[in-house]
Amino acid sequence: MFWNDLKKPFFVLAPMHEVTDFAFRENISRYKKPDVIFTEFVSVDGLCHIQSQEKMAKYYLQYSEIQRPIVAQIWGSNPENFYKASKFIASLGFDGIDINTGCPDKSVVKQGGGAALMKNPKLTAEIILAAKEGSKLPVSVKTRIGFDKVETESWIKELIKANPVAITIHGRTKKELSKSPVHWDQIRLAALFAKNTGIKIIGNGDVLSVDDGKKISEKYDLDGIMIGRATMGNPWLFDESVQYDDISPEQKVKAMILHAEIFENSFLGIKRFNHFRKHIKAYISGFKNAAWVRNKFMSANNVSEMKSVADSLSL
């Protein structure tokens, strides 16, 4: 099992909806791959429908060998569907499965998934067991420190009983979303509860670099660190030999176009190119006339037009 081979502290690419798709993961892996990569979360209910299964697999669950170890993150509230979806994911060759018990999105919570599972430990335990039995893969969990208030002790102890291989903890409650400071002291508390259980504890929340992650991991005695938003527009993030401030505008444009090429080639007929535009702002920043340059690229409708824009610029 790959989790046991990871050296402390290890680094994980966070699952971010409509961000960490195949193209994003592939691009970052070509620069400097983190120790573990998670997919975007995907609905187990959708994966259990024959009509949508193939389409959803192409949309969410494409991966390549350079992305290994690759973990598919899933969400829902029906243990039977977790069993079926996990079995399907295992058939695709994934290295692990992660269960989302922390997403604060209203539509997800309304369906009893994501952060809503923090209010139902019994159901969560059934879901973890179903995913294990369906896939025979290592099953991990991503969560928060509480729903409306901090409940780290009671919630994490319940998760530990279900014995996932790893628990990633975003150090905020569902109510706090991403607006408050990260409660790293609560993540350290979770690590204390998990000590000697063999369960890996991964901290998550506003980590900006590998160096920051190493310091946080040591200070709070964590096994690993998960990084999400800081990777947007920065496929060099996991490469400690590269300083972001030293990356030239030309290098940023080159990385963006490579990312766009992967996107266009892998999602032809699946995703429209305008889905890529969210990444342009992240790449085109931190240099003179960045806003003007960004607007030029925003007008492009495909990679060919992006290349034409790049050729017309003098950066």
Contacts in CASP RR format, 6 or more apart in sequence:
PFRMAT RR
TARGET T0000
AUTHOR 0000-0000-0000
METHOD contacts of the structure
MODEL  1
MFWNDLKKPFFVLAPMHEVTDFAFRENISRYKKPDVIFTEFVSVDGLCHI
QSQEKMAKYYLQYSEIQRPIVAQIWGSNPENFYKASKFIASLGFDGIDIN
TGCPDKSVVKQGGGAALMKNPKLTAEIILAAKEGSKLPVSVKTRIGFDKV
ETESWIKELIKANPVAITIHGRTKKELSKSPVHWDQIRLAALFAKNTGIK
IIGNGDVLSVDDGKKISEKYDLDGIMIGRATMGNPWLFDESVQYDDISPE
QKVKAMILHAEIFENSFLGIKRFNHFRKHIKAYISGFKNAAWVRNKFMSA
NNVSEMKSVADSLSL
1 138 0 8 1.000
1 165 0 8 1.000
2 36 0 8 1.000
2 68 0 8 1.000
2 69 0 8 1.000
2 95 0 8 1.000
2 138 0 8 1.000
3 138 0 8 1.000
3 140 0 8 1.000
3 165 0 8 1.000
3 166 0 8 1.000
3 200 0 8 1.000
6 35 0 8 1.000
6 36 0 8 1.000
6 200 0 8 1.000
6 223 0 8 1.000
6 224 0 8 1.000
8 217 0 8 1.000
8 223 0 8 1.000
8 224 0 8 1.000
9 213 0 8 1.000
9 214 0 8 1.000
9 217 0 8 1.000
9 218 0 8 1.000
9 222 0 8 1.000
9 223 0 8 1.000
9 224 0 8 1.000
9 225 0 8 1.000
10 35 0 8 1.000
10 36 0 8 1.000
10 223 0 8 1.000
10 224 0 8 1.000
10 225 0 8 1.000
11 34 0 8 1.000
11 35 0 8 1.000
11 36 0 8 1.000
11 210 0 8 1.000
11 213 0 8 1.000
11 224 0 8 1.000
11 225 0 8 1.000
11 226 0 8 1.000
11 227 0 8 1.000
11 238 0 8 1.000
12 34 0 8 1.000
12 35 0 8 1.000
12 36 0 8 1.000
12 37 0 8 1.000
12 38 0 8 1.000
12 168 0 8 1.000
12 202 0 8 1.000
12 224 0 8 1.000
12 225 0 8 1.000
12 226 0 8 1.000
12 227 0 8 1.000
13 20 0 8 1.000
13 25 0 8 1.000
13 28 0 8 1.000
13 34 0 8 1.000
13 36 0 8 1.000
13 37 0 8 1.000
13 38 0 8 1.000
13 226 0 8 1.000
13 227 0 8 1.000
13 228 0 8 1.000
13 231 0 8 1.000
14 20 0 8 1.000
14 38 0 8 1.000
14 204 0 8 1.000
14 226 0 8 1.000
14 227 0 8 1.000
14 228 0 8 1.000
14 229 0 8 1.000
14 231 0 8 1.000
15 38 0 8 1.000
15 39 0 8 1.000
15 40 0 8 1.000
15 41 0 8 1.000
15 73 0 8 1.000
15 98 0 8 1.000
15 100 0 8 1.000
15 142 0 8 1.000
16 40 0 8 1.000
16 228 0 8 1.000
16 229 0 8 1.000
17 40 0 8 1.000
17 41 0 8 1.000
17 105 0 8 1.000
18 40 0 8 1.000
18 275 0 8 1.000
18 278 0 8 1.000
19 40 0 8 1.000
19 232 0 8 1.000
19 278 0 8 1.000
20 37 0 8 1.000
20 38 0 8 1.000
20 39 0 8 1.000
20 40 0 8 1.000
20 228 0 8 1.000
21 40 0 8 1.000
21 59 0 8 1.000
21 60 0 8 1.000
21 263 0 8 1.000
21 267 0 8 1.000
21 271 0 8 1.000
22 62 0 8 1.000
22 63 0 8 1.000
22 64 0 8 1.000
22 262 0 8 1.000
22 266 0 8 1.000
22 267 0 8 1.000
23 259 0 8 1.000
23 260 0 8 1.000
23 262 0 8 1.000
23 263 0 8 1.000
23 266 0 8 1.000
23 267 0 8 1.000
23 276 0 8 1.000
24 259 0 8 1.000
24 279 0 8 1.000
25 37 0 8 1.000
25 39 0 8 1.000
25 63 0 8 1.000
25 67 0 8 1.000
25 70 0 8 1.000
26 64 0 8 1.000
26 66 0 8 1.000
26 67 0 8 1.000
26 262 0 8 1.000
26 266 0 8 1.000
27 235 0 8 1.000
27 255 0 8 1.000
27 258 0 8 1.000
27 259 0 8 1.000
27 262 0 8 1.000
28 34 0 8 1.000
28 231 0 8 1.000
28 235 0 8 1.000
28 237 0 8 1.000
28 238 0 8 1.000
29 37 0 8 1.000
29 64 0 8 1.000
29 66 0 8 1.000
29 67 0 8 1.000
30 66 0 8 1.000
30 235 0 8 1.000
30 258 0 8 1.000
31 235 0 8 1.000
31 236 0 8 1.000
31 238 0 8 1.000
31 239 0 8 1.000
31 255 0 8 1.000
32 235 0 8 1.000
32 236 0 8 1.000
32 237 0 8 1.000
32 238 0 8 1.000
32 239 0 8 1.000
32 242 0 8 1.000
33 66 0 8 1.000
33 67 0 8 1.000
33 238 0 8 1.000
34 227 0 8 1.000
34 238 0 8 1.000
35 69 0 8 1.000
36 69 0 8 1.000
36 71 0 8 1.000
37 63 0 8 1.000
37 67 0 8 1.000
37 68 0 8 1.000
37 69 0 8 1.000
37 70 0 8 1.000
37 71 0 8 1.000
38 70 0 8 1.000
38 71 0 8 1.000
38 72 0 8 1.000
38 73 0 8 1.000
38 98 0 8 1.000
38 142 0 8 1.000
38 226 0 8 1.000
39 60 0 8 1.000
39 61 0 8 1.000
39 63 0 8 1.000
39 70 0 8 1.000
39 71 0 8 1.000
39 72 0 8 1.000
39 73 0 8 1.000
40 60 0 8 1.000
40 73 0 8 1.000
41 73 0 8 1.000
41 74 0 8 1.000
41 75 0 8 1.000
41 100 0 8 1.000
41 103 0 8 1.000
42 56 0 8 1.000
42 60 0 8 1.000
42 61 0 8 1.000
42 72 0 8 1.000
42 73 0 8 1.000
42 74 0 8 1.000
42 75 0 8 1.000
43 56 0 8 1.000
43 74 0 8 1.000
43 75 0 8 1.000
43 76 0 8 1.000
44 74 0 8 1.000
44 75 0 8 1.000
44 76 0 8 1.000
44 78 0 8 1.000
44 81 0 8 1.000
44 82 0 8 1.000
44 84 0 8 1.000
44 85 0 8 1.000
44 86 0 8 1.000
45 76 0 8 1.000
45 78 0 8 1.000
45 81 0 8 1.000
46 52 0 8 1.000
46 53 0 8 1.000
46 56 0 8 1.000
46 85 0 8 1.000
47 53 0 8 1.000
47 56 0 8 1.000
47 57 0 8 1.000
47 74 0 8 1.000
47 81 0 8 1.000
47 84 0 8 1.000
47 85 0 8 1.000
47 88 0 8 1.000
47 89 0 8 1.000
48 81 0 8 1.000
48 84 0 8 1.000
48 85 0 8 1.000
53 88 0 8 1.000
55 270 0 8 1.000
57 88 0 8 1.000
57 92 0 8 1.000
58 270 0 8 1.000
59 267 0 8 1.000
59 270 0 8 1.000
59 271 0 8 1.000
61 72 0 8 1.000
61 89 0 8 1.000
61 92 0 8 1.000
61 94 0 8 1.000
62 266 0 8 1.000
63 70 0 8 1.000
63 94 0 8 1.000
68 95 0 8 1.000
69 95 0 8 1.000
69 96 0 8 1.000
70 94 0 8 1.000
70 95 0 8 1.000
70 96 0 8 1.000
71 94 0 8 1.000
71 95 0 8 1.000
71 96 0 8 1.000
71 97 0 8 1.000
71 98 0 8 1.000
71 140 0 8 1.000
72 89 0 8 1.000
72 92 0 8 1.000
72 94 0 8 1.000
72 96 0 8 1.000
72 97 0 8 1.000
72 98 0 8 1.000
73 97 0 8 1.000
73 98 0 8 1.000
73 99 0 8 1.000
73 100 0 8 1.000
73 142 0 8 1.000
74 82 0 8 1.000
74 85 0 8 1.000
74 86 0 8 1.000
74 89 0 8 1.000
74 97 0 8 1.000
74 98 0 8 1.000
74 99 0 8 1.000
74 100 0 8 1.000
74 131 0 8 1.000
75 99 0 8 1.000
75 100 0 8 1.000
75 103 0 8 1.000
75 108 0 8 1.000
75 113 0 8 1.000
75 114 0 8 1.000
76 82 0 8 1.000
76 100 0 8 1.000
76 108 0 8 1.000
76 111 0 8 1.000
76 112 0 8 1.000
76 113 0 8 1.000
76 114 0 8 1.000
76 127 0 8 1.000
77 111 0 8 1.000
77 112 0 8 1.000
77 113 0 8 1.000
77 116 0 8 1.000
77 117 0 8 1.000
77 123 0 8 1.000
77 127 0 8 1.000
79 123 0 8 1.000
79 126 0 8 1.000
79 127 0 8 1.000
79 129 0 8 1.000
79 130 0 8 1.000
80 130 0 8 1.000
82 99 0 8 1.000
82 127 0 8 1.000
82 130 0 8 1.000
82 131 0 8 1.000
83 130 0 8 1.000
83 131 0 8 1.000
83 133 0 8 1.000
83 134 0 8 1.000
84 134 0 8 1.000
86 97 0 8 1.000
86 130 0 8 1.000
86 131 0 8 1.000
86 132 0 8 1.000
86 133 0 8 1.000
86 134 0 8 1.000
86 135 0 8 1.000
86 137 0 8 1.000
86 139 0 8 1.000
87 134 0 8 1.000
87 135 0 8 1.000
89 96 0 8 1.000
89 97 0 8 1.000
89 135 0 8 1.000
89 137 0 8 1.000
90 97 0 8 1.000
90 134 0 8 1.000
90 135 0 8 1.000
90 136 0 8 1.000
90 137 0 8 1.000
94 137 0 8 1.000
95 137 0 8 1.000
95 138 0 8 1.000
96 135 0 8 1.000
96 137 0 8 1.000
96 138 0 8 1.000
96 139 0 8 1.000
96 140 0 8 1.000
97 131 0 8 1.000
97 135 0 8 1.000
97 137 0 8 1.000
97 138 0 8 1.000
97 139 0 8 1.000
97 140 0 8 1.000
98 139 0 8 1.000
98 140 0 8 1.000
98 141 0 8 1.000
98 142 0 8 1.000
98 168 0 8 1.000
99 124 0 8 1.000
99 127 0 8 1.000
99 128 0 8 1.000
99 131 0 8 1.000
99 139 0 8 1.000
99 140 0 8 1.000
99 141 0 8 1.000
99 142 0 8 1.000
99 164 0 8 1.000
100 113 0 8 1.000
100 114 0 8 1.000
100 142 0 8 1.000
101 113 0 8 1.000
101 114 0 8 1.000
101 115 0 8 1.000
101 117 0 8 1.000
101 118 0 8 1.000
101 124 0 8 1.000
101 141 0 8 1.000
101 142 0 8 1.000
101 143 0 8 1.000
101 144 0 8 1.000
101 159 0 8 1.000
102 114 0 8 1.000
102 115 0 8 1.000
102 117 0 8 1.000
102 118 0 8 1.000
102 142 0 8 1.000
102 143 0 8 1.000
102 144 0 8 1.000
102 170 0 8 1.000
102 174 0 8 1.000
103 109 0 8 1.000
103 113 0 8 1.000
103 114 0 8 1.000
103 115 0 8 1.000
104 114 0 8 1.000
104 115 0 8 1.000
104 144 0 8 1.000
104 174 0 8 1.000
104 177 0 8 1.000
105 114 0 8 1.000
108 114 0 8 1.000
108 115 0 8 1.000
108 116 0 8 1.000
109 115 0 8 1.000
109 116 0 8 1.000
109 174 0 8 1.000
110 116 0 8 1.000
112 120 0 8 1.000
115 144 0 8 1.000
115 146 0 8 1.000
115 147 0 8 1.000
115 174 0 8 1.000
116 147 0 8 1.000
117 123 0 8 1.000
117 124 0 8 1.000
117 127 0 8 1.000
118 124 0 8 1.000
118 143 0 8 1.000
118 144 0 8 1.000
118 146 0 8 1.000
118 147 0 8 1.000
118 151 0 8 1.000
118 155 0 8 1.000
118 174 0 8 1.000
119 147 0 8 1.000
121 155 0 8 1.000
121 158 0 8 1.000
121 159 0 8 1.000
124 141 0 8 1.000
124 158 0 8 1.000
124 159 0 8 1.000
124 162 0 8 1.000
125 158 0 8 1.000
125 161 0 8 1.000
125 162 0 8 1.000
128 139 0 8 1.000
128 141 0 8 1.000
128 162 0 8 1.000
128 163 0 8 1.000
128 164 0 8 1.000
129 162 0 8 1.000
131 139 0 8 1.000
132 139 0 8 1.000
138 165 0 8 1.000
138 166 0 8 1.000
139 164 0 8 1.000
139 165 0 8 1.000
140 164 0 8 1.000
140 165 0 8 1.000
140 166 0 8 1.000
140 167 0 8 1.000
140 168 0 8 1.000
140 200 0 8 1.000
141 159 0 8 1.000
141 162 0 8 1.000
141 164 0 8 1.000
141 166 0 8 1.000
141 167 0 8 1.000
141 168 0 8 1.000
142 167 0 8 1.000
142 168 0 8 1.000
142 170 0 8 1.000
142 204 0 8 1.000
142 226 0 8 1.000
143 155 0 8 1.000
143 159 0 8 1.000
143 167 0 8 1.000
143 168 0 8 1.000
143 169 0 8 1.000
143 170 0 8 1.000
144 169 0 8 1.000
144 170 0 8 1.000
144 171 0 8 1.000
144 172 0 8 1.000
144 173 0 8 1.000
144 174 0 8 1.000
145 151 0 8 1.000
145 152 0 8 1.000
145 155 0 8 1.000
145 169 0 8 1.000
145 170 0 8 1.000
145 171 0 8 1.000
145 172 0 8 1.000
145 173 0 8 1.000
145 183 0 8 1.000
145 186 0 8 1.000
145 187 0 8 1.000
145 190 0 8 1.000
146 152 0 8 1.000
146 155 0 8 1.000
146 173 0 8 1.000
146 174 0 8 1.000
147 173 0 8 1.000
147 174 0 8 1.000
147 175 0 8 1.000
148 173 0 8 1.000
148 174 0 8 1.000
148 175 0 8 1.000
149 173 0 8 1.000
149 175 0 8 1.000
150 173 0 8 1.000
150 183 0 8 1.000
150 186 0 8 1.000
152 186 0 8 1.000
152 189 0 8 1.000
152 190 0 8 1.000
153 189 0 8 1.000
153 193 0 8 1.000
156 167 0 8 1.000
156 169 0 8 1.000
156 189 0 8 1.000
156 190 0 8 1.000
156 193 0 8 1.000
156 194 0 8 1.000
157 193 0 8 1.000
159 167 0 8 1.000
160 167 0 8 1.000
160 193 0 8 1.000
160 194 0 8 1.000
160 197 0 8 1.000
160 199 0 8 1.000
163 197 0 8 1.000
163 199 0 8 1.000
164 199 0 8 1.000
165 199 0 8 1.000
165 200 0 8 1.000
166 199 0 8 1.000
166 200 0 8 1.000
166 201 0 8 1.000
166 202 0 8 1.000
166 223 0 8 1.000
167 190 0 8 1.000
167 194 0 8 1.000
167 199 0 8 1.000
167 200 0 8 1.000
167 201 0 8 1.000
167 202 0 8 1.000
168 202 0 8 1.000
168 203 0 8 1.000
168 204 0 8 1.000
168 226 0 8 1.000
169 186 0 8 1.000
169 187 0 8 1.000
169 190 0 8 1.000
169 201 0 8 1.000
169 202 0 8 1.000
169 203 0 8 1.000
169 204 0 8 1.000
170 182 0 8 1.000
170 203 0 8 1.000
170 204 0 8 1.000
170 205 0 8 1.000
171 182 0 8 1.000
171 183 0 8 1.000
171 184 0 8 1.000
171 186 0 8 1.000
171 187 0 8 1.000
171 203 0 8 1.000
171 204 0 8 1.000
171 205 0 8 1.000
172 178 0 8 1.000
172 179 0 8 1.000
172 180 0 8 1.000
172 182 0 8 1.000
172 183 0 8 1.000
172 205 0 8 1.000
178 206 0 8 1.000
182 205 0 8 1.000
182 206 0 8 1.000
184 203 0 8 1.000
184 216 0 8 1.000
184 219 0 8 1.000
184 220 0 8 1.000
185 220 0 8 1.000
187 201 0 8 1.000
187 203 0 8 1.000
187 220 0 8 1.000
187 222 0 8 1.000
188 220 0 8 1.000
188 221 0 8 1.000
188 222 0 8 1.000
190 201 0 8 1.000
191 201 0 8 1.000
191 220 0 8 1.000
191 221 0 8 1.000
191 222 0 8 1.000
191 223 0 8 1.000
192 221 0 8 1.000
194 200 0 8 1.000
194 201 0 8 1.000
200 223 0 8 1.000
200 224 0 8 1.000
201 222 0 8 1.000
201 223 0 8 1.000
201 224 0 8 1.000
202 222 0 8 1.000
202 223 0 8 1.000
202 224 0 8 1.000
202 225 0 8 1.000
202 226 0 8 1.000
203 216 0 8 1.000
203 217 0 8 1.000
203 220 0 8 1.000
203 222 0 8 1.000
203 224 0 8 1.000
203 225 0 8 1.000
203 226 0 8 1.000
204 225 0 8 1.000
204 226 0 8 1.000
204 227 0 8 1.000
204 228 0 8 1.000
205 226 0 8 1.000
206 229 0 8 1.000
207 213 0 8 1.000
207 216 0 8 1.000
207 225 0 8 1.000
207 226 0 8 1.000
207 227 0 8 1.000
207 228 0 8 1.000
207 230 0 8 1.000
208 227 0 8 1.000
208 230 0 8 1.000
209 230 0 8 1.000
209 237 0 8 1.000
210 237 0 8 1.000
210 238 0 8 1.000
210 240 0 8 1.000
211 240 0 8 1.000
213 225 0 8 1.000
213 227 0 8 1.000
214 225 0 8 1.000
216 222 0 8 1.000
216 225 0 8 1.000
217 223 0 8 1.000
217 224 0 8 1.000
217 225 0 8 1.000
227 237 0 8 1.000
227 238 0 8 1.000
230 237 0 8 1.000
231 237 0 8 1.000
231 238 0 8 1.000
232 279 0 8 1.000
232 282 0 8 1.000
233 252 0 8 1.000
233 255 0 8 1.000
233 256 0 8 1.000
233 279 0 8 1.000
233 282 0 8 1.000
233 283 0 8 1.000
234 244 0 8 1.000
234 282 0 8 1.000
235 255 0 8 1.000
235 259 0 8 1.000
236 242 0 8 1.000
236 244 0 8 1.000
236 247 0 8 1.000
236 255 0 8 1.000
237 244 0 8 1.000
248 315 0 8 1.000
249 287 0 8 1.000
249 290 0 8 1.000
249 293 0 8 1.000
249 315 0 8 1.000
250 315 0 8 1.000
252 283 0 8 1.000
252 284 0 8 1.000
252 287 0 8 1.000
253 283 0 8 1.000
253 284 0 8 1.000
253 310 0 8 1.000
253 313 0 8 1.000
253 315 0 8 1.000
255 283 0 8 1.000
256 279 0 8 1.000
256 280 0 8 1.000
256 283 0 8 1.000
256 284 0 8 1.000
256 297 0 8 1.000
256 306 0 8 1.000
257 303 0 8 1.000
257 306 0 8 1.000
257 307 0 8 1.000
257 310 0 8 1.000
259 276 0 8 1.000
259 279 0 8 1.000
259 283 0 8 1.000
260 276 0 8 1.000
260 279 0 8 1.000
260 303 0 8 1.000
260 306 0 8 1.000
261 303 0 8 1.000
263 271 0 8 1.000
263 273 0 8 1.000
263 275 0 8 1.000
263 276 0 8 1.000
264 273 0 8 1.000
264 276 0 8 1.000
264 302 0 8 1.000
264 303 0 8 1.000
267 275 0 8 1.000
273 301 0 8 1.000
273 302 0 8 1.000
274 301 0 8 1.000
277 298 0 8 1.000
280 294 0 8 1.000
280 297 0 8 1.000
280 298 0 8 1.000
281 294 0 8 1.000
284 290 0 8 1.000
284 293 0 8 1.000
284 294 0 8 1.000
284 297 0 8 1.000
285 294 0 8 1.000
287 315 0 8 1.000
293 313 0 8 1.000
293 315 0 8 1.000
296 309 0 8 1.000
296 312 0 8 1.000
296 313 0 8 1.000
297 306 0 8 1.000
297 309 0 8 1.000
299 305 0 8 1.000
299 309 0 8 1.000
300 306 0 8 1.000
300 308 0 8 1.000
300 309 0 8 1.000
END
